[in-house]
Amino acid sequence: MEQQQLEKLKIWFCDYVKSFYGDDAYVNANLKRKEDHTRRICGEMLYLAKELGLDESQSRLAEAIALLHDVGRFSQFVKYRTYNDAKSTNHSLIALDELKRTRVLESLDASEREIIEKSILWHGEKELPEGLDGDLLRYARMIRDADKVDIFYTVTSFYVDYAKNPDRVRLIEIEVPDTPEYTQAIVERILRRERIDYRELETMNDMKLLQLAWVYDINFVPMLKRIKQRKYVETILEYLPKDELIAKVREKITGYIKQRIAKG
């Protein structure tokens, strides 16, 4: 990808996002959250591209994927007032429809366009389809890692702020009730390193446990190092109950990260 092509995508993205802001403070707060998330993801993808030794053209393609990966979120929230795909429409499909409608990717090579579109399509799925290889597999893994790392930033910031002033942060969408319980079956899944379905979540503590389990899905060691250095796991654990089961979760998750980093 050429630098000029990337710059055009950045201009298009800014204009596109601006079109959704209005007079509703709740909607605006959530749109701003996704806009900020997108810009941080661009930084995470560039960091990972450098760590993986990608060249300038490859790094620009990585940044373009980051820029566009959540473009479906804006119309989704304005229309449905939620980011929950199960309660609205798959935001990745919305993104692909918008990119097709606006023809913003037309100037790109067919191979680059396919990588962007497929990476967007799969970035939020539980797992990637089998049989992927080469550049498509690499970029699809990169955006999934970058997305999770920045969501760690988002949720840990939220938990810290929410503990201090729950009324102020109610502008941010909360999909599950904030009660002291958690689901033991979810803990057991974490200890067995099994995937957790969003439909299993009943409380905010369940959501925190699911987020801890994301470390199992991180593909690249540099991103695990990012998680460790920023103490995301420790922060989430701080806002979970202090009991024997959660202590086992702490040991399992931190041990996994340490082992993966040691292996390189």
C-alpha positions as CSV (number, residue, x, y, z in Angstrom):
1,M,0.0,0.0,0.0
2,E,1.2,3.5,-0.9
3,Q,1.3,6.3,1.7
4,Q,-1.0,8.4,-0.4
5,Q,-3.6,5.6,-0.4
6,L,-3.4,5.4,3.4
7,E,-3.8,9.2,3.8
8,K,-7.0,9.1,1.7
9,L,-8.4,6.4,3.9
10,K,-7.6,8.5,7.0
11,I,-9.4,11.5,5.5
12,W,-12.4,9.4,4.6
13,F,-12.6,7.9,8.0
14,C,-12.6,11.3,9.8
15,D,-15.4,12.6,7.5
16,Y,-17.4,9.4,7.9
17,V,-17.2,9.3,11.7
18,K,-18.1,13.0,12.0
19,S,-21.3,12.4,10.2
20,F,-22.7,10.4,13.1
21,Y,-22.3,12.9,15.9
22,G,-25.4,14.8,17.0
23,D,-27.2,16.1,20.1
24,D,-27.5,12.9,22.1
25,A,-24.8,12.9,24.8
26,Y,-25.1,9.1,25.4
27,V,-24.7,8.3,21.7
28,N,-21.9,10.8,21.4
29,A,-20.0,9.4,24.3
30,N,-20.2,5.9,22.9
31,L,-19.2,7.1,19.4
32,K,-16.2,8.9,20.8
33,R,-15.2,5.8,22.7
34,K,-15.1,3.8,19.4
35,E,-13.3,6.6,17.6
36,D,-10.6,6.8,20.3
37,H,-10.4,3.0,20.3
38,T,-9.8,3.0,16.5
39,R,-6.9,5.5,16.8
40,R,-5.2,3.5,19.5
41,I,-5.6,0.3,17.5
42,C,-3.7,2.0,14.7
43,G,-0.8,2.5,17.1
44,E,-1.0,-1.0,18.4
45,M,-0.9,-2.4,14.8
46,L,2.1,-0.3,13.9
47,Y,3.9,-1.4,17.1
48,L,3.2,-5.1,16.2
49,A,4.2,-4.5,12.6
50,K,7.6,-3.2,13.7
51,E,8.0,-6.1,16.2
52,L,7.3,-8.6,13.4
53,G,9.7,-6.9,11.0
54,L,7.1,-5.8,8.4
55,D,8.3,-3.3,5.7
56,E,6.7,0.1,5.2
57,S,4.1,-1.0,2.7
58,Q,3.1,-3.9,4.9
59,S,2.9,-1.6,7.9
60,R,0.6,0.8,6.0
61,L,-1.7,-2.1,5.2
62,A,-1.8,-3.1,8.9
63,E,-2.7,0.5,9.8
64,A,-5.4,0.6,7.2
65,I,-7.0,-2.6,8.6
66,A,-6.9,-1.0,12.1
67,L,-8.4,2.2,10.8
68,L,-11.4,0.4,9.2
69,H,-11.9,-2.6,11.4
70,D,-14.7,-1.1,13.5
71,V,-16.2,1.3,11.0
72,G,-19.5,-0.5,11.3
73,R,-19.8,0.4,14.9
74,F,-20.8,4.0,14.3
75,S,-24.0,3.4,12.3
76,Q,-24.7,0.4,14.5
77,F,-24.8,2.5,17.7
78,V,-26.8,5.3,16.1
79,K,-29.4,2.9,14.9
80,Y,-29.6,0.4,17.7
81,R,-28.0,2.2,20.7
82,T,-25.9,-0.8,21.5
83,Y,-22.6,-2.4,20.5
84,N,-24.0,-5.9,21.2
85,D,-24.1,-7.6,17.8
86,A,-26.6,-10.2,19.1
87,K,-29.1,-7.4,19.9
88,S,-28.5,-5.6,16.6
89,T,-26.5,-6.6,13.5
90,N,-23.0,-8.0,13.1
91,H,-20.8,-4.9,13.1
92,S,-18.2,-6.5,10.8
93,L,-20.9,-7.1,8.1
94,I,-22.1,-3.5,8.5
95,A,-18.5,-2.3,7.9
96,L,-18.2,-4.3,4.7
97,D,-21.5,-3.0,3.5
98,E,-20.3,0.6,4.2
99,L,-17.0,0.1,2.5
100,K,-18.7,-1.3,-0.5
101,R,-21.3,1.4,-0.6
102,T,-18.8,4.2,-0.4
103,R,-16.3,2.4,-2.8
104,V,-13.4,3.7,-0.6
105,L,-11.2,0.7,-1.3
106,E,-11.5,0.8,-5.1
107,S,-8.1,2.2,-5.6
108,L,-6.3,-0.6,-3.8
109,D,-4.9,-3.8,-5.3
110,A,-7.3,-6.7,-5.2
111,S,-5.0,-8.6,-2.9
112,E,-4.8,-5.7,-0.4
113,R,-8.6,-5.2,-0.6
114,E,-9.2,-8.9,0.2
115,I,-6.9,-8.8,3.2
116,I,-8.6,-5.7,4.6
117,E,-12.1,-7.1,4.0
118,K,-11.4,-10.5,5.4
119,S,-9.5,-9.2,8.4
120,I,-12.5,-6.9,9.2
121,L,-14.9,-9.8,8.7
122,W,-13.1,-12.1,11.1
123,H,-11.7,-9.8,13.7
124,G,-14.5,-10.2,16.1
125,E,-15.3,-13.9,15.6
126,K,-14.6,-16.5,18.3
127,E,-11.9,-18.0,16.1
128,L,-10.5,-17.8,12.6
129,P,-11.7,-20.2,9.9
130,E,-9.4,-23.1,9.2
131,G,-7.1,-23.3,6.2
132,L,-5.8,-19.7,6.3
133,D,-2.2,-19.1,5.6
134,G,0.3,-16.5,4.3
135,D,-0.4,-12.7,4.5
136,L,-4.2,-13.2,5.2
137,L,-3.6,-15.3,8.3
138,R,-0.9,-12.9,9.6
139,Y,-3.0,-9.8,9.2
140,A,-6.1,-11.5,10.6
141,R,-4.2,-12.5,13.7
142,M,-2.6,-9.1,14.0
143,I,-5.9,-7.2,14.1
144,R,-7.4,-9.7,16.6
145,D,-4.5,-9.2,18.9
146,A,-4.4,-5.5,18.6
147,D,-8.1,-5.3,19.2
148,K,-8.0,-7.4,22.4
149,V,-5.0,-5.4,23.8
150,D,-6.8,-2.1,23.4
151,I,-10.0,-3.5,24.7
152,F,-8.0,-4.4,27.8
153,Y,-7.0,-0.8,28.0
154,T,-10.6,0.3,27.6
155,V,-12.1,-2.0,30.2
156,T,-9.5,-1.5,32.8
157,S,-9.9,2.2,32.5
158,F,-13.6,1.8,32.9
159,Y,-13.4,-0.4,36.0
160,V,-11.1,2.1,37.7
161,D,-13.4,5.0,36.8
162,Y,-16.5,3.1,37.6
163,A,-15.3,2.2,41.1
164,K,-14.7,5.9,41.8
165,N,-17.8,7.3,40.3
166,P,-20.4,4.9,38.9
167,D,-23.0,7.5,38.1
168,R,-20.6,9.5,35.9
169,V,-19.6,6.6,33.7
170,R,-23.1,5.4,33.2
171,L,-22.9,7.3,29.8
172,I,-21.0,4.2,28.7
173,E,-23.1,1.2,27.7
174,I,-23.2,-1.6,30.3
175,E,-24.8,-4.8,29.0
176,V,-24.8,-6.9,32.2
177,P,-25.8,-6.1,35.8
178,D,-23.1,-5.0,38.3
179,T,-23.7,-7.5,41.1
180,P,-21.1,-9.2,43.3
181,E,-21.8,-12.7,42.0
182,Y,-19.9,-14.6,39.2
183,T,-20.7,-17.8,37.4
184,Q,-18.6,-20.7,38.7
185,A,-18.9,-22.5,35.3
186,I,-17.0,-19.7,33.7
187,V,-14.2,-20.0,36.2
188,E,-14.0,-23.7,35.4
189,R,-13.8,-23.0,31.7
190,I,-10.9,-20.6,32.3
191,L,-9.0,-23.1,34.3
192,R,-9.5,-25.6,31.5
193,R,-8.5,-23.0,28.9
194,E,-11.8,-23.3,27.1
195,R,-13.6,-20.6,25.1
196,I,-16.3,-18.6,26.8
197,D,-19.5,-17.6,25.0
198,Y,-20.9,-14.1,25.6
199,R,-24.3,-15.7,26.0
200,E,-23.0,-17.3,29.2
201,L,-22.4,-13.9,30.9
202,E,-24.8,-13.0,33.7
203,T,-22.9,-10.3,35.7
204,M,-20.2,-7.8,35.2
205,N,-17.8,-10.1,37.1
206,D,-18.5,-12.7,34.4
207,M,-17.5,-10.2,31.8
208,K,-14.2,-9.5,33.7
209,L,-13.5,-13.3,33.8
210,L,-14.2,-13.6,30.0
211,Q,-11.8,-10.7,29.4
212,L,-9.1,-12.4,31.4
213,A,-9.5,-15.5,29.3
214,W,-8.6,-13.4,26.2
215,V,-5.0,-14.0,26.9
216,Y,-5.4,-17.5,25.6
217,D,-6.3,-16.1,22.2
218,I,-3.3,-13.7,21.8
219,N,-1.3,-14.9,18.8
220,F,1.9,-12.8,19.1
221,V,4.3,-12.7,22.1
222,P,4.9,-8.9,21.7
223,M,1.2,-8.3,22.5
224,L,1.4,-10.6,25.6
225,K,4.4,-8.5,26.7
226,R,2.2,-5.4,26.2
227,I,-0.5,-6.9,28.4
228,K,2.0,-7.8,31.1
229,Q,3.8,-4.5,31.1
230,R,0.6,-2.5,31.4
231,K,-0.7,-4.7,34.2
232,Y,-4.1,-5.2,32.6
233,V,-4.6,-8.7,34.2
234,E,-3.8,-7.4,37.6
235,T,-6.1,-4.5,37.3
236,I,-9.1,-6.7,36.3
237,L,-8.3,-9.1,39.1
238,E,-8.3,-6.2,41.5
239,Y,-12.0,-5.7,40.8
240,L,-13.0,-9.3,41.2
241,P,-13.9,-11.0,44.5
242,K,-11.0,-12.1,46.7
243,D,-11.7,-15.8,47.1
244,E,-10.1,-19.2,46.4
245,L,-11.5,-19.7,42.9
246,I,-10.4,-16.3,41.7
247,A,-7.0,-17.0,43.2
248,K,-6.8,-20.1,41.0
249,V,-7.7,-17.9,38.0
250,R,-4.9,-15.5,38.8
251,E,-2.4,-18.3,39.1
252,K,-3.6,-19.9,35.8
253,I,-3.6,-16.7,33.7
254,T,-0.4,-15.2,35.0
255,G,1.4,-18.5,34.7
256,Y,0.2,-18.8,31.1
257,I,1.5,-15.4,30.2
258,K,4.9,-16.0,31.9
259,Q,5.3,-19.3,30.1
260,R,4.4,-17.9,26.6
261,I,6.8,-15.0,27.0
262,A,9.6,-17.2,28.2
263,K,9.2,-19.4,25.1
264,G,9.4,-16.3,22.9
